[in-house]
Amino acid sequence: MPNVSFLEFQYKLSRNKLLRRPSRLFSSRDRQFSGALPPFQPNLNEMRQVFNKFDSNKDGKISQQEYKATLRALGQENMIGEVPKFFQVVDLDGDGFIDFREFVEAQKKGGGIMMKDIQSAFQAFDMNGDGKITAEEVMEVLRRLGERCSLEDCRRMVRAVDADGDGMVNMDEFTTMMTQTLVNL
């Protein structure tokens, strides 16, 4: 399920410990025009952290309203109409909610994290659509997710993945950071 993976990316970027300078895999042009990156499966700790971001009232289950609110916070209003369909597939016990077990199963069935998920996550951070993510954009997205992060902390996060030293994160750097982080889990 791409939306689960998408949120995982958002949460990972908000954690300094996960942002280490990655090695280059191959160029963004190769990745952009290819869905050839293998899927990655996050570990249960990471899955729990992402689940907890969706579960805003901390009752151990995700409602459709919580899911929609998280999508709105990420600027993904265009995905809100898909939420009922998503719940029909993921809500295995039919109680109208997604519990952690169902959340994990959805991730497994969704095949992990694919290139389209990485591109979607990048676009959510690249708020002005210029192909670069600035520290200010990171700070705004994290604020929308309810995370408190100073501009200086966001600058440190950007510097941690800014391989070309321009003070911003491009798609190549973002993809490398995401795939390398997931390989090291």
N, C-alpha and C positions, 0 to 999 in steps of 0.2 A: 504494500500500500504506500504510494509515494508520499502522502501527507505525513505519515508517521516518520518516515526517513527525513523529510524536510524539517520537521521540528527537531529531530535529533541534531541536525546540522546547526540549527540556530542555537541550541543549548550548548553544543560543543564549543562554538566560537566564544561563548560567554565565560568559558573556563580557561584561565591563563595556563593551568598545568597541562592542558591538552594542546596548546599552541607552541610547538617547538619548530625550529627551522628544519623543514623537510628537504629531502633530496629530490632532484628532478626526476620525474618518471618519463614523460615525453611531452612534446609541445602541446599548447592549448589548441592549436589548429588540428592536430591529430585527434585530440579528445573531443573537440567541439563537433566534428563531423562524424564521429564514431560513437556508437553506444557500446564499444568493445571493452570498456573497463569491466572487470568482473565485479559482481556484487559483493558487498562486505556485510557481515553480520556483527552488530555491536554486542558487547557483553551485557549481562543482566544488570550490573550496576548502572551502566549508561542508560539502559532501557528504563530503569526505575526513575532516574533523574528526569528523563523526558516525560514519562508518564505523570510524574508529580507536577510538571509544568502545566499539563493539560488539566489535571485534577485540582482546580483552583480552590475548591471548598474542602479538600483533603478528606473526603469520605471514602476513598479507596476505589472509586469508580468515576469514569468520565461520562458526563451527560452530553447530549447533542448541543446544548447551550454552551457548555464549557468548551467543547471542541470548536464551535463557531466563534466564540469570543477569542480563542487563541488564534484562529485564522485571521480574524479582523485585526488583532494586534500585530500580526505579521504582514499586514497589507495584502492578504490573499482573499479578499472579498469574493473574487470570481470562483473560488472553490466552495463557498458556503452552500450552494445549491446541490453539491455532491454529497454533503454530509449524511442525509438520510440513506442514500444508497450505500455509502461506506459503512454505516451502522448495520444495515441489513446483512452485509457480508461478514463483518467483524464480530458482531454481538451473537456469539455462538449459543448462549443459553436463552436468548430472546427476552431478557429482562429490560431492554431499552437502554442499557448502559454498557460501557466497555470496562471490564475489570483488567487487572494487570496480566492475568493469564491470557486473556483474549488479545490484549495489546501485543504481547510477545508473539503469540501465534500469528497475528496479522503481519508482523515484521518478518517472520519466517516464511510465510506464504507469499509475501510480496517480493521475495527473492533478495532482500537486502537493499543496499543502497546502490543505485544506478546513476549513470552520468546525467540523466535528465533531472534527477533529484538534486545533484550538485549544482546544475545550472539554475534550477528553480531557487535554491537557497541563495546562490550568488545574486540573482536578480532581486530577491527580497532585501538584501543588504545594500545593493547598488541603487539607492533610492532615486537618484537623479538620472540613472540610465546612461552614465558616461563610460561604463566599462571598468570602473575603478571603485573600490570601497575605501572610503576615508574613515578616520577615527570618529569623526562626527556622525557619520552614517551608522557605524557600529554602535555608538552610544545611543542613538535614537531608537534603533531596533531593540536593543537590550532594554531600554526604558519602556518600550511598548510591551515587552515580555515581563515587566515587573522587576527587572534586575536593576540594582543600583551599581553604577560603574562610573567612575570619574573620567573626564576626558583624558587625563594622563594615563590611566589604566587602559583605556581604549587605544591610545597611541602605542602603548607597550605591546598590546595584542597585535596591532597592525605591524609594528616593527618585527615581531617574532616570525611573521610569514612573508615579509616584504623582501623577497630575494634580490630584486633589482635596485633597491635603495631609493625608490622615488617617493616613499612616504605613504603609499597606497597599496592596496591588494588588487591585482588583476585576476582575471579568470584562471590563468595558468597557475599562479601562486595559490589561489583559493583551492583549486582542484588538487594540486599537489599536497597542500596542507591536509585536506580532508581525507584523501586516500592514504597518505602516509600515517596519519593519526589512527585511522581504522585498522591498518595493517599491524600497528604496534599494540593494539588492545589485547 
